[in-house]
Amino acid sequence: MTKLNSKIIEVTNRIIDRSKYYRKRYLDNVVAMENDNDNDRGSIACSNMAHVVAGSPSTEKNSILLNTKPNIGIVSAYNDMLSAHKPLENFPKIIKAAANQFGATAQMAGGVPAMCDGITQGRPAMELSLMSRDVIAMSTAVSLSHGVYDAALCLGVCDKIVPGLFIGALSFGHLPIIFIPAGPMSSGITNEEKAKVRKAFAKGEVSRAELLKAETSAYHGEGTCTFYGTANSNQMLMEIMGLHLPGAAFIHPHSDLRHAYNIAATQQAISISRKSNDVRPIGKTIDERSFVNAVIGLLATGGSTNHTLHLPAMAAAAGIKLLWEDFEDLSEVTPLLAKVYPNGSADINQFHAAGGMSFIIGELLDEGLLDGSAKTIWGENLFDYISEATLKDAKLIWNKEKSKSYDDNILRTVKDPHQKNGGLKILKGNLGKGVIKISAVKPEHYNITAPAMVFDNQEDVKIAYNKGILNRDVIVVVKFQGPKANGMPELHALTPILSNIQDMGYKVALITDGRMSGASGKVPSAIHITPEAIDGGIIAKIQDGDEIEIDASNGKINVNENISKRKITTSEKNTNLNFGRNLFSLLRSNATGAENGAGLNLINN
C-alpha cells in the first residue's frame, strides 16, 4: 500500500487543527441527537404516531407503529420539468418495494426545490440560484424533522441540489444517509458542436431556429446534461466522499443496472440504519478526510468552480473549516487525470466508459493521493470504491479489480497526466482573492495583462460586444455580482462572447465577484472575487482603462494602478426585487463571503 502523500497529510492535519472547536461542538450535537428520545418512535405519543401512519398501506402500519422494523425516509428533488430530476419520479416506488423486500418500510419524507441554471442563465431567476442551496438545506431538514426515520435516502442531482441536500442531511447527523443519483442522459450531438453553434449565434451567423435545433439535440432526454459541469461534479463528489454505492454516479437513468443500484442502495440503507448492528451516521461518517478527498477529486477531474463555494459550505455544516488555501495546496500535488468537456471533447458517458470513477479512485489511491481510510456508507472504507458492479440475474456483482483507462485521451495515469497539477488555481493580490479554472485554458492564456472595461451587469457587456467596442485586448470586469449584492448569479451567457473575442486573436479575460458556470471554458476567468464589491472590495473601484494583471501560473491578480483611495461610484444595492428576488433578501443580507461558501454562516451557528 502506497504511503499517503505528505502534503495531503499536512493539509488534513491543518484542517483538523483549525476545526477542532467547531467539529467537537458538531459531534456533541450528533451524540445528543442519538440519545434523544425524540428519535425513538417508541417514545412518541400515540396521537402523533397515528398521523405518521395514517396514509401508509395497512400492511406497513403496525411495523411503523410498533417500531419493529427500520423505517427509511426519502427526500427527493423530483420535478418533471428538469431532465436530470425527471427520472426520480419512479424511484420512491422502487425504494418502497425494495424496503419491504428486505424487511423494512420506507416513506416519502419530503421534497426539495430544484431549479436549473441552464434555464435561468442571464434571467432574473439566476439571482435565486445560489441562495436556493440554503433553501434546499432547510427543506431537507424540514423533511427529516418528524423524527420517525432510522435512515434516509437523498435523491438529487444538479448544481445547488446535492450540496443543499448534503447540508440539510448533516443537520440530522445522527441518521445514516445514502445519496442516490439519477445518471446522465444519452449522448446527443457533441458538446463541441453545440459550443460552435452558440458562438456562431453570438456573431449573428446562424438563426435562432438553428441554435434551438442544436440545443435540443444536445439536451434531448431524461438525465443529467452530459458535459462535466456542477451537476456531474456533484456525483463525482458523492462517490469519492463515500456517500454513493461504488460506481453509481454515471449510469443511465433507465438502465437495468440503475434499477439494481437503487435496490442495492435501499438494502444498504437498511443495513447501516439505526436498527442495525453497523450504524453509520452521516455526521460521523463524513470527516476532514472526506473533504480533503473531495477537493482532490475535484482537482483531478477538472471539476466545477462552483465547488469552491459549495465544499466550504458543506464542510461548515459538519463543523469543519475548509479554506481556499487548502484547495491551492492540494492542487500542487494533484495531477489532472480527466479530460471531459469543457476540458476536452469527451462527454460524461465517454468518461464512464473509459474507466470512470473506478479508475480515478483506484489510480489516486495507488499513488497515495487519496486517504483510503476515510469512512464510507459501503464496505470498510474508500479502498472498496475501486469496485465496479455488473448485473447477473438482476443482482449486482462486484468486481474489485482496479479499472484501467480504456482511452488515454480521456483518462490518464498519475505518471502520465494531462497536467501535472489540478484544474483549479487560487488567485491572490491587491484585488483580493479569487478562483480560476485552468483545465480548459491553454497555457498561453494563463497570464494576461490588459486594460479593463468595467460593467455592473452582463447585459451591458453584451451591448458593448454587439457595438464592437470589445474587439481588442481587454479584461472585462463585471462587478456587484457577489452573494450580498444580487445572490451571485452565473455569468455563463458571456462565454460565447468572450470566446469569440479570443478567437479573433485578442487577449481577453473576465474578472467578477460573481460566478461562471461549472462548465467554465477556454477564456481565463477570475471569479468569486472576495471581498465582493458591495462589501467594499477593491473590484468596486476599478475603472475603464486600469491595467490589470492575471497570472494564473503563479496565482496572482493585481490592478497596476493606485486605486485604493477612489470612491465607489455605482449603485449600492440590488433594486430588482421582482420574480421572487424580494423573498431572498434576508439570505443575501446574511451571506458569508465567497471563500466561506457564499451562504448561511453555518460554522458559527
Secondary structure, DSSP 8 states (H G I E B T S, - for coil): -----HHHHHHHHHHHHHHHHHHHHHHHHHHHHHT-GGG-GGGS-HHHHHHHHTTS-HHHHHHHHTT-S-EEEEEE---SSSTTTGGGGGHHHHHHHHHHHTT-EEEEEEE-----HHHHTTSTTHHHHTTHHHHHHHHHHHHHTT---SEEEEE--STTHHHHHHHHHHTTTTS-EEEE---B----S-HHHHHHHHHHHHHT-S-HHHHHHHHHHHS-SSSB-SSSSHHHHHHHHHHHTT-S-TT-TT--TTSHHHHHHHHHHHHHHHHTSTTSSS---HHHHS-HHHHHHHHHHHHHHT--TTHHHHHHHHHHHTT----HHHHHHHHHH--B-B--TTSSS--HHHHHHTTHHHHHHHHHHHTT-S-TTS--SSSSSGGGGG-EEEEETTEEEEE-S----S-TTTB--TTS-SBSS-SEEEEEETTEEEEEE-TTS-GGGSEEEEEEEEESSHHHHHHHHHHTTT-SSEEEEE-S-SHHHHS--B-GGGHHHHHHHHHTT--EEEEESSB--TT--SS-EEEEEES-GGGT-GGGG--TT-EEEEETTTTEEEESS--TT----S-SS----TTTGGGGHHHHHT---GGGTSS---TT-
